[in-house]
Structure formats: structure tokens, C-alpha cells
Amino acid sequence: MKITNNSLELGTVKSIPIRIHWSFILIIAYVVYMQLKEGSDWIEALWAVLFVLSLFVCVTLHELGHAMAALRYGVRTRSITLYPIGGVAMLERIPEKPLHELVVAAAGPLVNVVIALLIGTYLWFSPIEYRLEDLATAIDANNFLLHFAGVNVMLVLFNILPAFPMDGGRIFRAFLAMNMDRVKATRIAMYVGQGMAVLFAIWGLQANPFLILIAVFIFLGAAQEYKMVRNTSYIHHHTVADAMMKSFTTVQTDSKLFDLMLLILNGQEKDFIVLHPDKQLAGLMTRDLLIRALSEHDKSVVIKPFVQYSTRSFNMDMPLADAYKIMQSENIPIVPIIMEGEIVGVINIENILEYIMFAETMQSA
């Protein structure tokens, strides 16, 4: 196990890190609290916790279903993280071909279908008689598998709702994109998803507060993804060379915090590429990192301990839309452009957004 800033890494599957966010403990605490509040004893509370843990095993398998389907189309998954409201598989990119997106989106719920069918078949042929009415009783050793099968059915039904950017919303967007352009399909999926989010929030106010968290995730996630799709549509046929900055400043790992402060105060640049003394790429340094360092250390300290390690670089012929997606998804503010081993320019999010603004204006003129 490995602990990061906000999660615990349990292990890897096909080189994909499986992590649990620290907030996961909230749902465990909530389950125990609700069980005891309703008069259950500690044994019943323990069974409820075990059930929640088994549920998140299913969620992990669900996300691995997405990851394995995406790998079929050459899309890698950077990580899978479990949150109280569910799991998130961080794909390098969303497949743009509608059929590919359909397969990747449907792969997760199909995993839960298989789990439900396997357990359901076992229960059907079991000598023990199970009744659907048992789903309304407290979870114990006798009805655990019945509840387990039932929750997988619920996961399938919940995930196929057309609440973009959830699985059902992506399936819906994929079907729309087969008959119209991707931007329009995403806009329609966003409106439907946000409508579903409002319904979830109303339901959550009356039933379960976790639905409100899911509603917020859906509402904001739908808008963010639509913005990404719309922006990249304006730069589909442009390359990194079109938007890169040829006038830039690099700093070295042995530069002082004060030196970087002066560069920011005396110019327009806020993010810098950092090089080792031998001119090899070390990473990057941002204004936020500098402020954090100055709040804890003297300005005469060198910047090396505070550099954000990154070996990411682009070439001039790389599609600008791909660069934008990578920088957004990996939260990288600035990337060097390298040609024949030399840094010939840099590109940052702000510059890409300005280029998108100009491209949009010229396209609509």
C-alpha cells in the first residue's frame, strides 16, 4: 500500500493504480451511524459495513470494465479512485468515435450484469430458499448474497440513466453522435444530464444526502465536459506550433526563490520551465508553488525542492486539441515544445484558451 496526498493506493491491475480517497471513510462512518441510530446492534452494523466494502469491490470491477474496454482502442487508464459517491476511472482521453465511446461506456454496467447473473444463478439453484422480501430486512450472513445480487442490479439501473457524464449519459451521447456532430450531441446530453441532476438533488433532500453530492458532480461535470468538447472543436485542425509561445524564460534548479519572484514582478510570465544545470528538463515552477515556498522558507533558498517534477513535452506537429486535453486532464499549466532535443517554445493553458477564443471568433465571422 502507498499513501499519496489524498488517497491510499491499494495496488495495481494491468499497471492501473487502484486508490481509495480519504473521504471514503465518511461513508463507513455514515453507515455505522445510521445503523446504530436505527437501533441495530454492532454485529448488524458490522455486516452493513462489510456490505458497503463488497459494494465498492463491485464498483472497482465496474471501473476496470471501462479501463479494459478503453485499452482495446489504445486508450490507457491513469488510475481508478474510489470516492463515497462511486468510482472514477481516469482515462487518458474519451474515445471520440461514437461506437468506441458506446463500448467503453457500456462495459462498466455490463460487469455488474455479469456479477448479478452469476450470483442470481447460484441463489436460484441453492438448496436454501431466498425470497425477494428478504431484501427489505437487515443484512446478515443468511441474506448477504441476495443483497449483493440486488445491489448490482441497482448499479446497472442507476448507471444506465441518461445522466451525462455518467455511463448512461455517455451511451446516450454516443447514440446522438452517430447522427449529428459531437458538439451538438454533447450539448443535448449535457442538458438532459443536468435535468437529471436537479431531480437527484430534489430526491436527495427528501431521502439520501449522498444523492445531492452525485447531483453536484453530474451538473458540474456535464458543463465542464461540454466546454472541453466545444473548445476542442475550434482547434481540431490546428497544431501546437500555431499556439506556442516563442518568447519564454527558463530557470535552473539552483535559481533562488527571490530570482523567480523578480521574474514574475518584472514580466508577464507566471509559470516557468525548470532545467538542470546540464540543460536537461527538470520540471516546472508556478507562481502558486513560489508563493507556497516563500510562506515557509527564506527567499534565498534555491527552488529545486519546490519544483513540480514533469518530463512531459510536446512536438510542434502535435494536434493542439490533444495537447489541450492532456494539459487539462493532468493539470499541467505549462509544457515545453521540443524539436531536435532543443526547447523551441512553450505552451500553457492560458495561451491555448486565447487561441481558442480567436479561432472561435474567426470561425463565426
C-alpha positions in Angstrom: 0.0 0.0 0.0 1.1 3.5 -0.8 -0.3 6.8 0.7 -0.5 9.9 -1.5 -1.7 13.4 -0.6 -5.4 12.5 -0.6 -5.7 8.7 -1.2 -4.5 5.3 -0.3 -3.1 3.2 -3.2 -4.2 -0.5 -2.7 -2.3 -1.9 -5.7 -2.3 -2.1 -9.4 -4.2 -4.1 -12.1 -2.7 -4.0 -15.6 -0.4 -1.1 -14.4 -3.5 0.8 -13.3 -3.2 2.1 -9.7 -6.3 1.4 -7.6 -6.9 4.1 -5.0 -9.3 4.9 -2.2 -9.9 8.6 -1.5 -9.6 9.7 2.2 -13.2 10.8 2.1 -14.2 7.1 1.7 -14.1 6.8 5.5 -17.1 9.2 5.6 -19.4 6.6 4.1 -18.2 4.0 6.5 -18.9 6.3 9.4 -22.3 7.3 7.9 -23.3 3.6 7.6 -22.3 2.8 11.2 -24.1 6.0 12.5 -27.3 5.2 10.6 -27.3 1.5 11.8 -26.9 2.5 15.4 -29.4 5.3 15.1 -32.0 2.9 13.8 -31.4 0.6 16.8 -29.2 -2.1 15.2 -26.5 -3.7 17.3 -22.8 -3.7 16.5 -23.0 -7.1 14.7 -25.6 -5.8 12.3 -23.6 -2.6 11.9 -20.5 -4.7 11.0 -22.5 -6.7 8.4 -23.6 -3.4 6.9 -20.0 -2.2 6.7 -18.9 -5.4 5.1 -21.7 -5.0 2.6 -20.5 -1.5 1.7 -17.0 -2.7 1.2 -18.2 -5.5 -1.1 -20.2 -2.9 -3.0 -17.1 -1.0 -3.7 -15.3 -4.1 -4.8 -18.1 -4.3 -7.5 -17.6 -0.6 -8.2 -13.8 -1.3 -8.8 -14.6 -4.1 -11.1 -17.1 -1.8 -12.9 -14.4 0.8 -13.5 -11.9 -1.9 -14.6 -14.5 -2.9 -17.2 -14.3 0.7 -18.6 -10.5 0.5 -18.5 -10.2 -2.8 -20.2 -12.6 -1.7 -23.0 -10.7 1.5 -23.4 -7.4 -0.3 -23.7 -8.9 -2.2 -26.7 -9.0 1.1 -28.5 -5.5 2.2 -27.4 -6.7 4.4 -24.5 -4.8 3.8 -21.3 -6.2 4.5 -17.8 -4.0 6.5 -15.4 -5.8 5.5 -12.2 -9.0 4.3 -10.6 -10.1 6.1 -7.5 -13.0 5.2 -5.2 -15.0 8.0 -3.7 -18.0 7.9 -1.3 -20.3 8.6 -4.3 -18.7 5.9 -6.5 -15.6 5.2 -8.6 -13.8 7.2 -11.3 -11.6 5.7 -13.9 -9.2 8.4 -15.2 -8.9 7.6 -18.9 -6.2 9.4 -20.9 -9.0 10.5 -23.2 -12.6 9.7 -24.1 -12.8 7.9 -27.4 -14.3 10.2 -30.0 -15.7 7.6 -32.3 -19.3 7.1 -31.2 -19.1 3.3 -31.4 -15.9 3.2 -29.3 -17.4 5.5 -26.7 -20.5 3.4 -26.6 -18.5 0.2 -26.0 -16.3 1.8 -23.3 -19.3 3.4 -21.5 -21.4 0.2 -21.6 -18.5 -2.1 -20.4 -18.9 -0.9 -16.8 -22.6 -1.7 -16.3 -22.1 -5.0 -18.2 -19.6 -6.1 -15.5 -22.4 -5.6 -12.9 -24.8 -7.5 -15.1 -22.4 -10.5 -15.2 -21.9 -10.3 -11.4 -25.7 -10.2 -10.8 -26.3 -13.1 -13.2 -23.6 -15.3 -11.6 -24.9 -14.7 -8.0 -28.5 -14.9 -9.1 -27.9 -18.3 -10.8 -26.2 -19.6 -7.6 -29.1 -18.4 -5.5 -31.6 -19.9 -7.9 -30.1 -23.4 -7.6 -29.2 -23.1 -3.9 -31.0 -25.5 -1.6 -31.7 -22.5 0.6 -34.9 -20.7 -0.2 -34.4 -17.0 -0.9 -37.3 -14.5 -1.2 -37.3 -11.0 -2.6 -38.9 -9.9 0.6 -35.6 -10.6 2.4 -34.1 -7.5 0.6 -36.2 -5.4 3.0 -34.6 -7.0 6.0 -31.3 -6.1 7.7 -28.2 -7.6 6.1 -26.8 -10.7 7.8 -25.0 -13.9 6.9 -28.2 -15.5 5.6 -29.2 -12.9 3.1 -25.8 -11.3 2.3 -25.6 -12.7 -1.2 -29.2 -11.8 -2.0 -28.5 -8.2 -1.1 -25.2 -8.4 -3.1 -27.0 -9.5 -6.2 -29.7 -6.9 -5.7 -27.2 -4.0 -5.3 -25.5 -5.0 -8.6 -28.9 -4.8 -10.3 -29.4 -1.3 -8.8 -25.9 -0.3 -10.0 -26.9 -1.3 -13.5 -30.2 0.6 -13.4 -28.6 3.7 -11.9 -25.7 3.8 -14.3 -27.8 3.5 -17.4 -29.8 6.6 -16.6 -29.0 9.2 -19.2 -27.3 11.5 -16.7 -24.2 12.7 -18.6 -21.3 12.4 -17.8 -22.3 9.1 -16.1 -22.3 5.9 -18.1 -25.8 6.1 -19.3 -25.3 9.7 -20.4 -22.2 8.7 -22.4 -24.1 5.9 -24.0 -26.9 8.5 -24.8 -24.3 10.9 -26.2 -22.7 8.2 -28.3 -26.1 7.3 -29.9 -26.7 11.0 -30.6 -23.2 11.5 -32.1 -24.0 8.7 -34.7 -26.5 11.1 -36.3 -25.1 14.6 -35.5 -21.9 16.4 -34.8 -20.2 15.7 -31.4 -20.6 19.2 -30.1 -24.4 19.2 -30.6 -24.7 15.7 -29.2 -22.7 16.7 -26.1 -24.8 19.8 -25.6 -28.1 17.8 -25.7 -26.6 15.2 -23.4 -25.4 18.0 -21.0 -29.0 19.5 -20.8 -30.5 16.1 -20.1 -27.8 15.2 -17.6 -28.3 18.5 -15.7 -32.0 17.9 -15.7 -31.4 14.5 -14.1 -29.1 16.2 -11.6 -31.8 18.6 -10.4 -34.1 15.6 -9.9 -31.4 13.8 -7.9 -30.9 16.9 -5.7 -34.7 17.1 -5.0 -34.8 13.4 -4.2 -31.7 13.7 -2.1 -33.2 16.5 0.1 -36.1 14.1 0.9 -34.2 10.8 1.1 -30.4 10.5 1.0 -27.9 13.4 1.2 -25.4 11.4 -0.9 -27.7 12.0 -3.9 -27.1 15.7 -3.6 -23.3 15.1 -3.9 -24.0 13.0 -7.0 -26.2 15.7 -8.4 -23.5 18.3 -8.0 -20.9 16.0 -9.7 -23.3 15.4 -12.6 -24.3 19.1 -13.0 -20.8 20.5 -12.9 -19.2 17.5 -14.8 -21.6 17.8 -17.7 -20.9 21.5 -18.1 -17.1 21.0 -17.9 -17.1 18.2 -20.5 -19.3 20.2 -22.9 -16.9 23.2 -22.6 -14.0 20.9 -23.3 -15.7 19.3 -26.4 -16.8 22.7 -27.7 -13.4 24.3 -27.2 -11.5 21.5 -28.9 -13.9 21.6 -31.9 -12.5 25.0 -32.8 -8.9 23.7 -32.9 -9.3 20.3 -34.4 -7.1 21.1 -37.5 -4.5 23.2 -35.6 -1.2 22.1 -34.2 0.9 23.1 -31.2 3.1 25.2 -33.4 0.1 27.5 -34.1 -0.4 28.5 -30.4 3.1 28.1 -28.9 5.0 31.0 -27.3 8.4 31.5 -28.8 9.4 34.2 -26.3 9.8 32.5 -22.9 12.1 32.3 -19.9 13.6 29.2 -18.4 15.1 28.9 -14.9 17.5 26.5 -13.3 17.1 24.3 -10.3 19.8 26.3 -8.5 17.9 29.6 -9.0 16.8 31.4 -5.8 13.2 31.9 -4.8 13.9 35.7 -4.9 15.1 35.4 -8.6 11.8 33.8 -9.6 9.9 36.4 -7.7 11.6 39.2 -9.6 10.9 37.5 -12.9 7.2 37.4 -12.1 7.1 41.0 -10.9 9.1 42.4 -13.9 7.3 40.5 -16.6 4.1 38.8 -17.8 5.1 35.2 -17.2 3.8 33.3 -14.2 4.9 29.7 -15.0 8.4 28.6 -15.9 10.2 25.6 -17.3 12.9 24.5 -14.9 16.2 23.0 -16.2 19.0 21.1 -14.5 22.5 22.8 -14.8 23.2 20.5 -17.7 20.1 22.0 -19.5 18.0 18.8 -19.1 14.4 19.2 -18.3 13.7 19.1 -14.5 10.1 20.1 -14.3 8.2 23.4 -13.9 7.7 26.1 -11.3 4.5 28.1 -11.0 3.5 31.3 -9.1 1.4 29.2 -6.7 4.4 26.9 -5.9 6.6 30.0 -5.4 4.1 31.7 -3.0 3.8 28.4 -1.0 7.6 28.1 -0.8 8.1 31.8 0.3 5.5 31.4 3.0 7.6 28.7 4.6 11.2 29.5 3.6 13.6 32.4 3.2 13.8 34.0 -0.3 17.5 33.0 -0.6 16.6 29.3 -0.7 17.0 27.6 -4.1 13.9 26.5 -6.0 15.0 22.8 -6.5 13.0 21.3 -3.6 9.8 23.0 -4.8 9.9 22.1 -8.5 6.9 20.2 -9.8 8.6 17.2 -11.5 7.4 16.7 -15.1 9.1 15.3 -18.2 6.0 16.0 -20.3 6.9 17.7 -23.6 5.2 18.2 -27.0 6.4 18.5 -30.5 5.4 21.2 -32.9 3.3 18.9 -35.1 1.1 17.6 -32.3 -2.6 18.3 -32.6 -3.4 21.3 -30.4 -6.7 19.7 -29.3 -4.7 16.7 -28.0 -2.3 19.0 -26.1 -5.2 20.9 -24.6 -6.9 17.7 -23.3 -3.6 16.3 -21.8 -2.8 19.6 -20.0 -6.4 19.8 -18.7 -6.7 16.2 -17.5 -3.2 16.1 -16.0 -3.4 19.6 -14.6 -0.2 20.8 -16.2 0.0 24.6 -16.5 2.9 24.8 -19.0 4.7 22.4 -21.3 7.9 22.8 -23.3 7.9 22.3 -27.1 11.0 20.3 -28.1 12.5 20.0 -31.6 15.7 18.0 -32.2 16.4 18.0 -28.5 16.1 21.7 -28.0 13.3 23.7 -26.3 12.0 26.0 -29.1 8.9 27.2 -27.3 6.4 26.7 -24.5 2.6 26.4 -24.4 0.3 27.0 -21.5 -3.4 26.7 -20.8 -4.0 30.5 -20.9 -2.4 30.7 -24.4 -4.5 27.8 -25.7 -7.7 29.4 -24.4 -6.8 32.7 -26.1 -6.1 30.8 -29.3 -9.5 29.1 -29.0 -11.1 32.5 -28.5 -9.5 33.8 -31.7 -10.3 30.6 -33.6 -14.0 30.8 -32.5 -14.2 34.5 -33.5 -12.7 33.8 -36.9 -14.9 30.8 -37.5 -18.1 32.7 -36.6 -17.2 35.8 -38.7 
